[in-house]
């Protein structure tokens, strides 16, 4: 099992109450999960804890069962776990190393620090470049990249580490929907081949619903004590109505929510626009 959280709570240093939890979450190799939550729900804190920031960068106490790759979360430093876990956040410029003069060097930075052979480093860099469509960027200086380009390069750098767990915290916020769709399609094939598991942390319904079958919703409260709780978990149908109040979604899905509340929507919640249009045609379009 890649992730095993059972009644996991995180209590920040100096606090008496938990900021996160209790959270129950299990994820096997190759599975994709999306954790929804609005601003202040604690999803980024959870992403950082799963990435191994606890103790090194985030001070506090973890209670309950919290294991990644069958090892307790608090057992290793962020440097040690970077071999098997990678976190990509929404501000790519803050994740660039600052030590490279080209995109190719930036992507190679992590594998080089693992002490790999030049041939293996080259193979990892080439694969990461192909997966993220960065070929045209390889000779560019990282400082010249746009937000979307930098986001692709940071993702490529994470993939070059060949992690067992990839954490994506609003990692496509600066990309167009079509570019995001293309990269996620690439990642689907990659995870099928490698068994890498992916967790999205999102405040937007799309595009994660197109690729994930499992979801978890964190509460967004006005006070410290109200936020960070597990509201619902399961398939999209299980979390959708609760999610309407806290995350961003297109108006068409909000209309589905209203129809569902009134008892006029039968069946599953559509995962993408193609399903949405087909369901509306089947239910509400007459010749």
N, C-alpha and C positions, 0 to 999 in steps of 0.2 A: 504493500500500500504506500502511495506517495505522500498523502496528507491524512492525518488522523487527529481530529479535534473532538474531544468529548467533554462537554460542560467547561470548555475553556474560557477563562476570564483573564483580562489584563487590568491590573490596578497600577496606575502611574505612581512613580515615586512621590511620596508626600501626600497622596490621596488615600481616603478611607473606602471609597466606593470604586467599583470597576468602571473603566472607560469603555470596555468591550465585553460582551458576553452576558449570559452564557451562550457559547456557540458550539453546535454539533456539525461536523463536516468530515466527510470521508471521500477521498479521491484516489482512484486507481490509475495505473500507468496508461497514458494515451487519452484519458478523459478530459473533456472541456467543461468548465463550470463558470458561471457568471454570478458575481456578487453585486447586487444592486444596492444603491443607497444614495440619498441626497447629500448636500453639503452638511458636514458636521455629523455624519452617521458613523464615522470611524473606519470607513473602508480603506482609506490610505494608510491609517495606522495598522490595520490588520495586514495589509499588503507588506508593509515594512517589517512587521514581526515575522511573517512567514518567510521573508527574504533573509532573515537572520540578523536584523538590526538590534534585536533585544540585547541589552547589556552594553554593547559597544556604542550604540547611538540613541537608543531609547531605554530610559531607566524606569524600572518598575518590576512588578511581580506577576508571574504567570501562574494561574491556578488551573486545576483540572488536568486532563490528558491533552498534551500538545506535542505531536510527533511529526517530523518530516523525514521521509525515507527511513522510518523506523527508529530514528534517533530523536531524543528530547530536544525541543526548540532551543533551550538555553545552554546546550552542551558545547557549542562551537562558536567561534567568532565569525563576523561577516566575511572576513577574508577567506577563512576555511570553507565556508559553505558556498562561496561564489562559484566553485567548481560545478556544483550540482543545481544551484538555484540562481535565477537571474530576474531582476525587477526592472521593468521599463516604465517610467513615469511620464506625466503629461508635459513636463518642461524639458525638452531634449537638450537645450544648451547647457543646462545644469548637470547633465550626465556625460557630456563630452570630456575626455581625459585632459585636454589642454596640452598634451605631450606629443601630438602628431601634426605633421605638416600636410598630410593628404588623408582622404577618406580611407584609402586602402590601409594606411598605417594605423588609423584609428580603429578599424575593425580587427586588425592583427594584434592590437595592444594587449588584450586579455590573454589570448592563446600564447603570446610570447612570454608573458609572466608565469605561465604554467611550465615553462621549460620544454616545450614540445619541439620536435625536429622541424627544420624549415619546410620540408615537404608536407608535413601534417598541418602546419600553420597555413601554408598556401592553399591546401585543400579546404580547410575550414573557411578561410576568407572567401574563396571562390563560391562555395555553397551559400554562404550568408549573403553575398552580393546578389546571387541569382534569386534567392528567395524574396529579397526585398526590393528588387529592381533598382539596384544602386550602381549598375555597370557604368552609366554615363557620369557618375559622380566620383569615380574612384581616384582621379587625380586632382580633384578640387581640394582646397584648404577647408577644413571644417568650419572655420570662422566665416566663410562666405556662403554657407548654406542657408536656405530659407527654413522656416519652422517645420514645414512638412518634410523637406529633404533631410533635415537634422533628425527628425523623428524616425525616418527610415534607416538612417545610419546607426542610431542608437539601438534600434531593434536588431540590425545586422550584427552589431557588436555583441549583443546578448546571445544571439544564435550561434555566433562563432565559438562561444564557450561550450556549446552543446549541452545545455542544462537538462536535467531530468524534470525540472519544474520551472515553467516560465510564467511570471506574474506580470500582467499588463494593466497598469493603473491609468485608465483613460489615455492609453498609449497611442491612440489614433486621432486625437483631438485636433491636430493641425493638418490632417489629410482629408482629401475629398472622399465622398462616399464610394466612388468608383475605385479609387486607389486603395482604400481600406478593404473593399471587397476582393480585389485582386490579391492582396497580400494575405488575407485570411484564407483564401482558397489555396494559396501556396502552402500556408502553415498546416492546413488539413492533411495534405499529402505528406508533409514532413513528420507530423506526429504519428501518422499511420506507419511510417517506416521506422521511426526511432523510439516510439513509446513515450515521448515527451508529453507531460500533462500541462494544461494551460488553464489559468484562472484569470478571468477578466474582473476588473473592479470598475463599475460604470454607474453614472448617474443618468445615462441615456438608454432607452429601450433598445434602439438599434445601434450597431449592427449585430451585437452579440447574439440576439435571438435567432439569427439565421444560422448560427454555427453551434450553439449550445443546446443541450437537452436538459441540463440540470441548472437550477437557479437557487439563490439564497438572497433574501431581502433583509437589510439592516434598517433599524428604526432611525428616523431623523427627528430628534426632539428639540424643544426650545431650551431645555436645560441639560446639564451634564448627565443627570441621572436617567433621562428619558432616551438618550441616544445610544447607539451601539448594541442594541438588543436584536436577537434573531426573531424577526416577525413571522417569516414563512420560508419554507424550503420545499423543493420538489421540482416538478415540471413548470412550464410557463403558466399553465392554467392555475397552478397552486399559489403562485405569487402575484398574479396579474392585478387583481382587484386592489390588494393592499398597496401595490407599487404605484398605482395611478396617483395617489396622494403625495408621493415623495420624489418620484423621478421624472425626467423629461421624456416625452414621447409625442410622436406626430398626432395631430388632431384626429386623424382617421382611427387610430387605436383608442383614443379617448371616446370616440363615438361607439366603438365596439364595447367599451366598458359600460357606457350608458345603456346600450341595448341589453347587455348581460344583466345589469342590475334590474332592468324592467322585465326580464324573462323572455326577451325576443331574440336572443342570440343563443343558438344551440351548437354544441360541438366545441372544438378546440379553438384557442386563440391563435390567429395567424402569426407565423414566425417571420415572415418577410412580406414585401409589397406584392409579389406575385401571388402568394397564398391569399392575401387580403383581398385583392381584386377578384380572384376566382370565387372566394366565398361570398362576396357581395353580389356577384353576378348570379350565383346559384340560388341565393336567398331572396334577393330584392329586385332583380331586373326582370321585367316582363316584356314579352314581344309586343 
